[in-house]
Amino acid sequence: MHNPSLTFDYIARARHRLSSLEVLYRLGAYADVVREAQEAVELALKALLRHAAVEVPRVHDVSSVLEDNQTNLPAYVGPHLPRLCDISRAMRRDRELAFYGSEDLTPSEFYRETDAKAALADATWVVEQVEGAMRPAGERGR
């Protein structure tokens, strides 16, 4: 069974997270920007998989699923797939560290403005690419 409204819910929630990233960035909560950016990317890429009728796994990094199902994805995604996968992998690595830290790393001390700025830019780019892929070909670029 395919629930199309779930696909659009994922992308809408990714967009909401982008809005929250801007607030967190202004507050200087750079570790939180990194963490929430990963969630925006994850939701957007899962929306893309659902849009392409690909089974969505319950994992945080779906890059291997995107690569394995490249032929099922909208053609629009093709040139962007390597970067989409790279961003997904990189953000997955920081997911827990940015949230929980570790005995030798405090997230609020470790993550800097440059990390947050890069995470925000990457998450925004991913969401925009997925939205572009989900639009009918005649509406792209609007």
C-alpha positions, 0 to 999 in steps of 0.5 A: 500500500502506498500513502501519497500523503505521507510523502508530502508530509515528509517533505513538509516536515523537512521544510519545517525543520529548515525554518527551525534551523534558522532560529537555532543558528541565530541562537548560536546553537550550532550543535543543534543545527547540525542535528536538526539538519540531519533530520531534514535531510533524512525526511527529504530523502525518504520523501524522494524514495516514497515518491519513487515508490521505493520501500523506505528503510528505517535507517538514518542514512538512505544513501545506499538505497538511493544508489541501489534504486537510481533507475527508479528515481526521477531523472532530475535526480541523476546528476545530483545523486552523488552529492545527495548521498554524500550529504546523507552519509556525512550528516549521519556520522554527526547525528548522535555526536551532535545530540549526545556528545561523548565523554571527551566531546561536548557538542556545544563546545565542539560544533562551530558556526562554520559547521552549522552554516555548512549543515544548513546550506546542505540541508536546504540544498537537499530539500530543494532538490527533492522538491524539484524532483517531485514537481512535474517536469513542466513546473521545475524551475519555478 
